[in-house]
Amino acid sequence: MVDVTESPNPVTTGSDIPEYHQVPETTHDLDWANLATLDLSQFDQPGGKESLAKQLHDAIENIGFFYIVNFGLSQQEVDQQFSIGKQVFELPLEEKLKYRAELEIGGYNGYKPMGLREISPGIFDKTEIYNIPKFIPAFEGPQPEIVNKNRPIIEGFARHIHDEVVRKLLTLLAIILELPEDYFLKVHRYDKKSDCHLRYMKYHRRSDEENEKAAGIWSKGHTDFGSLTLLFRQPVAALQVRTPEGEWKWVKPHPGSITVNLADSLQFLTNGFLKSSIHRVVAPPPDQRNIDRLGVLYFVRPEDDLELRPVASEVLSRLGYDQVTDNSAVGITAGEWVKARVAKGVDKGLARSEIGNQPIIGGVSAKYYD
């Protein structure tokens, strides 16, 4: 889906991207989750990786969500992506539909319009998504002019995330598992085909009546498909994480941070030691309920041909995570898992509120949570 042809317009330098202003945070005192914060500026300091790995280990044992700060991007660079995303969603629907993703057959790159998922009986999602894949030849293809025009800015942003953020987090996870530091890097290479992508996402505001009919749920409790999800800070409170005790806690949008959560592939690769984090999106508090919620995210996924077989790790053996589980993905590749989950996500049939376990592929199911 990446267009490598030259744009007829001059290449942007970032100075012509409209300034983006984030909305104020809520004034409501919500039941916020207590999440750890990793300072990535420590990574290259003596003993820094080991210290961060211990901090990360403690964090994911508790809840599977955490913050990172000092990740090498300025707020202006982050806000440029919000501005580009805003412009993408302001395009006429007819124009956006030219780039519609082939969701029904597991294709994820491009545009997802609103209304494809039934959240509860008679209530459909009000979420628009635009996914931009890795900038490699395997994903060449047409893009809206606003994306072509800003390609250097978008590509630089995405590559920085992979090279300077994802690399460090995957290294820390390898240290936790007492594996070679580059173990996960070797199956998350940028130049190899995988479903990693940069996402612009817009949750359109709902009426009070719509929120009431959907019991305030915008996206039912679920896990993500790949290895890691990175959510750039945006101030509309709507994300909640499920604690090990089954309680829902709000995720606070801390300034200058990225919220990170673990996803399915890491759970499969570690036989459940690294747990795919359960989260949902709900109606914001009253002082933000009439605001559209715009997001910028980056999804990290293993290379398509990687079999989701548990790694051989002394840590897993010591802790008893070397036994086959009922929901094992042995024999399923990362690419197959993602495509199957994408296709199931737009399956017609029961509303998402009516689904608990959803068979995906090869006898493996995904769970949804109330």
GUSE-396624 format. One record per residue (C-alpha): residue in three letters; chain; x, y, z. Coordinates in steps of 0.2 Angstrom, whole numbers, plus 5000, padded with zeros to 4 digits. Layout:
BEGIN
(ALA,A,(X,Y,Z))
...
REM end
This chain:
BEGIN
(MET,A,(5000,5000,5000))
(VAL,A,(5015,5012,4999))
(ASP,A,(5016,5022,4984))
(VAL,A,(5034,5025,4978))
(THR,A,(5030,5035,4963))
(GLU,A,(5034,5054,4964))
(SER,A,(5021,5066,4970))
(PRO,A,(5017,5080,4958))
(ASN,A,(5017,5092,4973))
(PRO,A,(5033,5098,4982))
(VAL,A,(5040,5086,4995))
(THR,A,(5034,5092,5012))
(THR,A,(5047,5097,5025))
(GLY,A,(5034,5097,5040))
(SER,A,(5033,5116,5040))
(ASP,A,(5017,5115,5029))
(ILE,A,(5008,5103,5040))
(PRO,A,(4994,5112,5049))
(GLU,A,(4997,5114,5068))
(TYR,A,(4988,5102,5078))
(HIS,A,(4981,5106,5095))
(GLN,A,(4977,5092,5108))
(VAL,A,(4961,5094,5118))
(PRO,A,(4961,5097,5137))
(GLU,A,(4962,5082,5148))
(THR,A,(4946,5077,5158))
(THR,A,(4944,5085,5175))
(HIS,A,(4935,5070,5182))
(ASP,A,(4944,5060,5195))
(LEU,A,(4944,5042,5187))
(ASP,A,(4950,5026,5193))
(TRP,A,(4966,5026,5185))
(ALA,A,(4977,5011,5182))
(ASN,A,(4994,5011,5191))
(LEU,A,(5006,5008,5177))
(ALA,A,(5025,5008,5177))
(THR,A,(5035,5021,5166))
(LEU,A,(5051,5015,5157))
(ASP,A,(5063,5029,5153))
(LEU,A,(5071,5023,5137))
(SER,A,(5085,5036,5138))
(GLN,A,(5093,5024,5151))
(PHE,A,(5094,5010,5138))
(ASP,A,(5112,5014,5132))
(GLN,A,(5119,5019,5149))
(PRO,A,(5129,5006,5159))
(GLY,A,(5118,4993,5166))
(GLY,A,(5103,5002,5159))
(LYS,A,(5096,4988,5148))
(GLU,A,(5097,4976,5163))
(SER,A,(5088,4989,5175))
(LEU,A,(5074,4993,5162))
(ALA,A,(5072,4974,5159))
(LYS,A,(5069,4971,5178))
(GLN,A,(5057,4986,5178))
(LEU,A,(5048,4979,5163))
(HIS,A,(5047,4962,5170))
(ASP,A,(5039,4968,5186))
(ALA,A,(5027,4979,5175))
(ILE,A,(5021,4965,5164))
(GLU,A,(5019,4952,5178))
(ASN,A,(5006,4964,5185))
(ILE,A,(4995,4971,5171))
(GLY,A,(5004,4970,5154))
(PHE,A,(5002,4989,5150))
(PHE,A,(5016,5002,5153))
(TYR,A,(5022,5019,5148))
(ILE,A,(5038,5024,5139))
(VAL,A,(5046,5041,5139))
(ASN,A,(5061,5049,5131))
(PHE,A,(5058,5039,5115))
(GLY,A,(5067,5051,5104))
(LEU,A,(5053,5060,5096))
(SER,A,(5047,5078,5100))
(GLN,A,(5029,5082,5104))
(GLN,A,(5029,5092,5087))
(GLU,A,(5034,5077,5078))
(VAL,A,(5020,5067,5086))
(ASP,A,(5008,5081,5083))
(GLN,A,(5012,5081,5065))
(GLN,A,(5006,5063,5063))
(PHE,A,(4989,5068,5072))
(SER,A,(4988,5082,5060))
(ILE,A,(4990,5071,5045))
(GLY,A,(4978,5058,5052))
(LYS,A,(4965,5072,5054))
(GLN,A,(4967,5077,5036))
(VAL,A,(4965,5059,5030))
(PHE,A,(4949,5058,5039))
(GLU,A,(4942,5074,5032))
(LEU,A,(4943,5068,5015))
(PRO,A,(4927,5064,5006))
(LEU,A,(4921,5046,5010))
(GLU,A,(4921,5043,4991))
(GLU,A,(4940,5047,4991))
(LYS,A,(4944,5037,5006))
(LEU,A,(4934,5021,4999))
(LYS,A,(4946,5021,4985))
(TYR,A,(4959,5014,4997))
(ARG,A,(4947,5002,5007))
(ALA,A,(4956,4988,5015))
(GLU,A,(4952,4970,5010))
(LEU,A,(4946,4966,5028))
(GLU,A,(4935,4952,5023))
(ILE,A,(4950,4942,5017))
(GLY,A,(4961,4947,5031))
(GLY,A,(4969,4963,5022))
(TYR,A,(4973,4977,5034))
(ASN,A,(4982,4990,5025))
(GLY,A,(4972,5005,5019))
(TYR,A,(4955,5012,5025))
(LYS,A,(4942,5004,5036))
(PRO,A,(4925,5014,5036))
(MET,A,(4913,5015,5050))
(GLY,A,(4899,5003,5053))
(LEU,A,(4907,4986,5049))
(ARG,A,(4906,4979,5066))
(GLU,A,(4890,4977,5076))
(ILE,A,(4895,4982,5094))
(SER,A,(4878,4977,5102))
(PRO,A,(4862,4973,5094))
(GLY,A,(4858,4987,5081))
(ILE,A,(4873,4998,5086))
(PHE,A,(4887,4998,5075))
(ASP,A,(4905,5005,5077))
(LYS,A,(4908,5023,5073))
(THR,A,(4927,5020,5070))
(GLU,A,(4937,5025,5055))
(ILE,A,(4955,5018,5053))
(TYR,A,(4968,5021,5040))
(ASN,A,(4983,5009,5041))
(ILE,A,(5000,5013,5033))
(PRO,A,(5011,4997,5031))
(LYS,A,(5030,4997,5031))
(PHE,A,(5039,5006,5018))
(ILE,A,(5046,4991,5008))
(PRO,A,(5043,4985,4991))
(ALA,A,(5031,4972,4996))
(PHE,A,(5018,4985,5001))
(GLU,A,(5020,4997,4986))
(GLY,A,(5003,5004,4981))
(PRO,A,(4992,5019,4979))
(GLN,A,(4989,5031,4994))
(PRO,A,(4979,5047,4996))
(GLU,A,(4988,5063,4990))
(ILE,A,(4989,5069,5008))
(VAL,A,(4999,5053,5012))
(ASN,A,(5010,5054,4997))
(LYS,A,(5014,5072,5000))
(ASN,A,(5020,5069,5018))
(ARG,A,(5028,5052,5014))
(PRO,A,(5046,5058,5021))
(ILE,A,(5038,5064,5037))
(ILE,A,(5027,5048,5039))
(GLU,A,(5041,5036,5034))
(GLY,A,(5054,5044,5045))
(PHE,A,(5042,5043,5060))
(ALA,A,(5038,5025,5057))
(ARG,A,(5056,5020,5054))
(HIS,A,(5061,5029,5070))
(ILE,A,(5048,5019,5080))
(HIS,A,(5055,5003,5073))
(ASP,A,(5073,5007,5075))
(GLU,A,(5074,5016,5091))
(VAL,A,(5058,5011,5101))
(VAL,A,(5053,4993,5095))
(ARG,A,(5071,4988,5094))
(LYS,A,(5074,4992,5113))
(LEU,A,(5058,4985,5119))
(LEU,A,(5061,4968,5110))
(THR,A,(5079,4968,5117))
(LEU,A,(5072,4970,5135))
(LEU,A,(5060,4956,5132))
(ALA,A,(5074,4944,5126))
(ILE,A,(5084,4949,5142))
(ILE,A,(5069,4945,5153))
(LEU,A,(5068,4927,5144))
(GLU,A,(5087,4925,5146))
(LEU,A,(5088,4924,5127))
(PRO,A,(5101,4932,5115))
(GLU,A,(5097,4951,5115))
(ASP,A,(5094,4950,5096))
(TYR,A,(5082,4935,5097))
(PHE,A,(5066,4944,5094))
(LEU,A,(5074,4957,5082))
(LYS,A,(5078,4943,5070))
(VAL,A,(5060,4939,5068))
(HIS,A,(5054,4957,5067))
(ARG,A,(5065,4964,5053))
(TYR,A,(5059,4980,5045))
(ASP,A,(5064,4974,5027))
(LYS,A,(5054,4958,5029))
(LYS,A,(5035,4955,5026))
(SER,A,(5025,4957,5041))
(ASP,A,(5009,4966,5047))
(CYS,A,(5018,4980,5056))
(HIS,A,(5009,4997,5052))
(LEU,A,(5006,5015,5058))
(ARG,A,(4988,5018,5061))
(TYR,A,(4977,5034,5061))
(MET,A,(4961,5030,5070))
(LYS,A,(4946,5041,5074))
(TYR,A,(4932,5037,5086))
(HIS,A,(4917,5048,5081))
(ARG,A,(4907,5054,5096))
(ARG,A,(4891,5045,5100))
(SER,A,(4874,5052,5106))
(ASP,A,(4868,5049,5123))
(GLU,A,(4855,5037,5116))
(GLU,A,(4869,5027,5106))
(ASN,A,(4880,5026,5122))
(GLU,A,(4865,5020,5132))
(LYS,A,(4860,5006,5120))
(ALA,A,(4878,5000,5119))
(ALA,A,(4880,5001,5138))
(GLY,A,(4894,5014,5135))
(ILE,A,(4905,5001,5126))
(TRP,A,(4914,5008,5110))
(SER,A,(4925,4992,5108))
(LYS,A,(4923,4977,5119))
(GLY,A,(4937,4970,5129))
(HIS,A,(4950,4961,5118))
(THR,A,(4968,4957,5115))
(ASP,A,(4978,4964,5100))
(PHE,A,(4985,4952,5086))
(GLY,A,(5004,4955,5085))
(SER,A,(5018,4958,5097))
(LEU,A,(5017,4975,5104))
(THR,A,(5005,4990,5102))
(LEU,A,(5011,5008,5104))
(LEU,A,(4998,5021,5108))
(PHE,A,(5004,5039,5106))
(ARG,A,(4997,5050,5120))
(GLN,A,(4980,5058,5116))
(PRO,A,(4970,5066,5130))
(VAL,A,(4952,5059,5127))
(ALA,A,(4950,5047,5142))
(ALA,A,(4942,5031,5134))
(LEU,A,(4955,5017,5135))
(GLN,A,(4953,5004,5150))
(VAL,A,(4964,4990,5155))
(ARG,A,(4958,4974,5163))
(THR,A,(4967,4969,5179))
(PRO,A,(4971,4951,5184))
(GLU,A,(4957,4953,5196))
(GLY,A,(4945,4957,5182))
(GLU,A,(4942,4975,5186))
(TRP,A,(4943,4989,5173))
(LYS,A,(4954,5003,5176))
(TRP,A,(4956,5019,5165))
(VAL,A,(4973,5022,5157))
(LYS,A,(4979,5040,5160))
(PRO,A,(4986,5050,5145))
(HIS,A,(5002,5055,5153))
(PRO,A,(5011,5070,5143))
(GLY,A,(5026,5065,5133))
(SER,A,(5023,5046,5134))
(ILE,A,(5018,5031,5123))
(THR,A,(5006,5018,5131))
(VAL,A,(5012,5001,5126))
(ASN,A,(5004,4984,5128))
(LEU,A,(5009,4966,5124))
(ALA,A,(4999,4956,5111))
(ASP,A,(4994,4939,5105))
(SER,A,(5010,4934,5096))
(LEU,A,(5021,4936,5112))
(GLN,A,(5009,4926,5122))
(PHE,A,(5010,4912,5109))
(LEU,A,(5029,4913,5108))
(THR,A,(5031,4912,5127))
(ASN,A,(5017,4899,5130))
(GLY,A,(5007,4912,5141))
(PHE,A,(5022,4919,5151))
(LEU,A,(5020,4936,5142))
(LYS,A,(5001,4939,5143))
(SER,A,(4992,4948,5129))
(SER,A,(4984,4963,5138))
(ILE,A,(4965,4964,5139))
(HIS,A,(4958,4981,5135))
(ARG,A,(4943,4990,5129))
(VAL,A,(4937,5007,5123))
(VAL,A,(4922,5015,5132))
(ALA,A,(4913,5032,5131))
(PRO,A,(4923,5046,5138))
(PRO,A,(4919,5055,5154))
(PRO,A,(4905,5069,5153))
(ASP,A,(4917,5083,5149))
(GLN,A,(4924,5074,5134))
(ARG,A,(4909,5065,5128))
(ASN,A,(4906,5077,5113))
(ILE,A,(4924,5076,5107))
(ASP,A,(4929,5065,5093))
(ARG,A,(4944,5054,5099))
(LEU,A,(4959,5054,5086))
(GLY,A,(4973,5042,5089))
(VAL,A,(4990,5038,5082))
(LEU,A,(4996,5020,5085))
(TYR,A,(5010,5009,5079))
(PHE,A,(5007,4990,5079))
(VAL,A,(5022,4978,5080))
(ARG,A,(5020,4961,5072))
(PRO,A,(5032,4947,5069))
(GLU,A,(5037,4942,5051))
(ASP,A,(5023,4933,5042))
(ASP,A,(5031,4916,5040))
(LEU,A,(5036,4914,5059))
(GLU,A,(5027,4899,5067))
(LEU,A,(5020,4904,5083))
(ARG,A,(5029,4890,5093))
(PRO,A,(5035,4894,5110))
(VAL,A,(5053,4898,5111))
(ALA,A,(5066,4887,5120))
(SER,A,(5070,4897,5136))
(GLU,A,(5077,4892,5153))
(VAL,A,(5065,4905,5161))
(LEU,A,(5050,4897,5153))
(SER,A,(5056,4879,5159))
(ARG,A,(5060,4885,5177))
(LEU,A,(5043,4893,5178))
(GLY,A,(5033,4879,5170))
(TYR,A,(5028,4888,5154))
(ASP,A,(5036,4874,5143))
(GLN,A,(5020,4863,5143))
(VAL,A,(5008,4863,5128))
(THR,A,(4992,4873,5132))
(ASP,A,(4974,4871,5126))
(ASN,A,(4975,4887,5115))
(SER,A,(4992,4884,5108))
(ALA,A,(4996,4891,5091))
(VAL,A,(5009,4878,5086))
(GLY,A,(5008,4876,5067))
(ILE,A,(5000,4893,5064))
(THR,A,(5011,4907,5057))
(ALA,A,(5010,4925,5063))
(GLY,A,(5004,4930,5046))
(GLU,A,(4990,4917,5046))
(TRP,A,(4985,4922,5064))
(VAL,A,(4983,4941,5059))
(LYS,A,(4974,4938,5043))
(ALA,A,(4961,4926,5051))
(ARG,A,(4958,4938,5066))
(VAL,A,(4956,4953,5054))
(ALA,A,(4943,4943,5044))
(LYS,A,(4934,4937,5059))
(GLY,A,(4933,4955,5065))
(VAL,A,(4921,4960,5051))
(ASP,A,(4911,4943,5051))
(LYS,A,(4893,4946,5050))
(GLY,A,(4882,4937,5063))
(LEU,A,(4882,4939,5082))
(ALA,A,(4885,4957,5089))
(ARG,A,(4902,4958,5097))
(SER,A,(4892,4960,5114))
(GLU,A,(4886,4943,5112))
(ILE,A,(4903,4934,5109))
(GLY,A,(4914,4927,5122))
(ASN,A,(4925,4915,5113))
(GLN,A,(4927,4916,5094))
(PRO,A,(4936,4902,5085))
(ILE,A,(4949,4910,5074))
(ILE,A,(4960,4897,5065))
(GLY,A,(4967,4879,5068))
(GLY,A,(4957,4877,5084))
(VAL,A,(4963,4893,5092))
(SER,A,(4951,4905,5099))
(ALA,A,(4951,4924,5103))
(LYS,A,(4941,4929,5119))
(TYR,A,(4931,4945,5122))
(TYR,A,(4927,4952,5139))
(ASP,A,(4914,4962,5147))
REM end
